[in-house]
Structures are given as C-alpha cells and as structure tokens.
Amino acid sequence: MRTFPAFPIGLIRYLLILSGLGSASADTVVNIGEIREFNGPDDLELYPERVIVAVDVFGDADRTVNGVLFKTDRNPIEGVEITAANSINDWASRPEYSGADPESADNLELIMQDIRWTGAPNPVSISVSNLTPGVEYEVQLLFNEGRDRNRRWDIA
C-alpha cells in the first residue's frame, strides 16, 4: 500500500493517473511536476483510460468530468482511505468554469466546493492501496482555496 501523508489543512481533490509522480513540499518547493491554475475541465489531464481513481472529497454525489468518474468519499471507495477531523459542505463559493462539455464544467464546479480538513499540526491522511509496486503514478491534486490564507503542503 502506498500512503500519501500529511496535508496540514486544505481542500483535496485528487486523481491517480499512470505516468510520472509529482511532488511538492512546504514553501511550495516542487521537486517533480508543476503547479498551475486551471479554468475548467479542459485544462486538466483527465484521460479516462489512464485514471485509476478520482475522488470528490466530501462530495454529495458521484460526478463525471470529461469522461472521468469522481466518486464521493462519503461512501466507501475500494482501495482509498481518507482521514480528516472535519468536513464542510459548500465551503467555498462555486467557481465558474467553462469547457467544451458544459456538463463537465458544471460538475467540476460542484466538485470544487466541499472540503475535508484538519487543523495544523495534524494531517489529513490519504492512503491508496491496490497500486503496483515499481510502477510510477501521476498524482493530480485539485485545490480551491475559498479564503485568503497562507497554506502549507507536504505531499510525498
């Protein structure tokens, strides 16, 4: 089992996609990968044939974005465990996204509203099992900061 530990606080949306592994640590030092803003589902690398799991953290329903099914973690997801002390429905204002598929843009807007979080210094913990040892995976984390805050991340 591969564990992705320690998010001090924050909104987490993630995908596991076969490819290179991305990583960022405190003070936004990027060792491998990149940090970039997105304005809709067409800006994301959502390839249904490559996605292993896509999770809508504290989402109220499963939703599809560009052919990728984001499952809500309010129901058990095989191979995924998320531990956080708190959750807030509709925490952030609904962002306005656009894209070739309006339904995908609408679904991404709804996905980005909710939050699971834990106050610092305690982590939000995410574990994903059923991965193949020796295979590199790309991790995409989608964040929507609903407040003017200075956040720190430790993603490994």
For each residue, the residues with C-beta under 8 A, 3 or more apart:
1: 127 128 129 131
2: 127 128 129 131 137
3: 125 126 127 128
4: 14 126 127 128 139 155 156
5: 123 125 126 154 156
6: 123 124 125 154 156
7: 10 12 118 123 124 125 126 153 154 155
8: 118 120 121 122 123 124 151 152 153 154
9: 117 118 119 120 124 151
10: 7 115 117 124 143 145 151 153
11: 57 91 92 112 114 115 116 117 143 144 145 146
12: 7 57 82 116 124 126 141 143
13: 55 56 57 70 111 112 141 142 143 144
14: 4 54 55 57 126 139 140 141 142
15: 46 51 52 53 54 55 68 138 139 140 142
16: 51 52 53 54 128 131 137 138 139
17: 45 47 50 51 52 137 138 139 140
18: 50 52 135 136 137 138
19: 50 136 137 138
20: 32 33 136 138
21: 32 33 136 137 138 139
22: 30 32 33 34 138 139 140 155
23: 30 31 32 33 139 155 156
24: 28 29 30 31 33 35 153 155
25: 28 29 31 153 154 155 156
26: 29 152 153 154
27: 152
28: 24 25 35 153
29: 24 25 26
30: 22 23 24 33 34 35
31: 23 24 25
32: 20 21 22 23
33: 20 21 22 23 24 30
34: 22 30
35: 24 28 30
36: 43
37:
38: 43 44 142
39: 43 97 98
40: 43 97 98 99 105 108
41: 44 46 65 66 97 99 101 104 105 107 108
42: 66 99 100
43: 36 38 39 40
44: 38 41 65 66 140 142
45: 17 138 140
46: 15 41 51 54 65 66 67 68
47: 17 50 51 68
48: 51 66 67 68
49:
50: 17 18 19 47
51: 15 16 17 46 47 48 54 68
52: 15 16 17 18 131 137
53: 15 16 71 77 79 80 128
54: 14 15 16 46 51 65 68 69 70 71
55: 13 14 15 70 71 72 73 77 80 82
56: 13 59 62 63 70 71 72 73 111 114
57: 11 12 13 14 73 82 114 115 116
58: 72 73 74 87 88 89 114 115 116
59: 56 62 63 70 72 73 74 110 111 114
60: 72 74 89 110 114
61: 72
62: 56 59 69 70 71 72
63: 56 59 69 70 107 110 111
64: 67 68 69 70 103 104 107
65: 41 44 46 54 68 70 104 107 108 111
66: 41 42 44 46 48 99 101 104
67: 46 48 64
68: 15 46 47 48 51 54 64 65
69: 54 62 63 64
70: 13 54 55 56 59 62 63 64 65 107 111
71: 53 54 55 56 62 75 77
72: 55 56 58 59 60 61 62 75
73: 55 56 57 58 59 77 80 82 116
74: 58 59 60
75: 71 72
76:
77: 53 55 71 73 80
78: 130
79: 53 128 129 130
80: 53 55 73 77 126 127 128 129
81: 125 126 127 129
82: 12 55 57 73 116 124 125 126 127
83: 124 125 126
84: 87 116 117 118 124 125
85: 117 118 119 122
86: 115 116 117 118 119
87: 58 84 114 115 116 117
88: 58 91 114 115 117
89: 58 60 113 114
90: 94 113 114
91: 11 88 113 114 115 146
92: 11 95 112 113 115 144 145 146
93: 113 146
94: 90 109 110 112 113
95: 92 109 112 144
96: 109
97: 39 40 41 105 106 108 109
98: 39 40 102 105
99: 40 41 42 66 102 104 105 108
100: 42 104
101: 41 66 104 105
102: 98 99 105 106
103: 64 106 107
104: 41 64 65 66 99 100 101 107 108
105: 40 41 97 98 99 101 102 108 109
106: 97 102 103 109 110
107: 41 63 64 65 70 103 104 110 111
108: 40 41 65 97 99 104 105 111 112
109: 94 95 96 97 105 106 112 113
110: 59 60 63 94 106 107 113
111: 13 56 59 63 65 70 107 108 114 142
112: 11 13 92 94 95 108 109 142 144
113: 89 90 91 92 93 94 109 110 144
114: 11 56 57 58 59 60 87 88 89 90 91 111
115: 10 11 57 58 86 87 88 91 92 146
116: 11 12 57 58 73 82 84 86 87 124
117: 9 10 11 84 85 86 87 88 124
118: 7 8 9 84 85 86 122 123 124
119: 9 85 86 122
120: 8 9 152
121: 8
122: 8 85 118 119
123: 5 6 7 8 118 154
124: 6 7 8 9 10 12 82 83 84 116 117 118
125: 3 5 6 7 81 82 83 84
126: 3 4 5 7 12 14 80 81 82 83
127: 1 2 3 4 80 81 82
128: 1 2 3 4 16 53 79 80 131
129: 1 2 79 80 81
130: 78 79
131: 1 2 16 52 128 135 137
132: 135
133:
134:
135: 18 131 132
136: 18 19 20 21
137: 2 16 17 18 19 21 52 131
138: 15 16 17 18 19 20 21 22 45
139: 4 14 15 16 17 21 22 23 155
140: 14 15 17 22 44 45
141: 12 13 14 155
142: 13 14 15 38 44 111 112
143: 10 11 12 13
144: 11 13 92 95 112 113
145: 10 11 92 148 149 151
146: 11 91 92 93 115
147:
148: 145
149: 145
150:
151: 8 9 10 145
152: 8 26 27 120
153: 7 8 10 24 25 26 28
154: 5 6 7 8 25 26 123
155: 4 7 22 23 24 25 139 141
156: 4 5 6 23 25
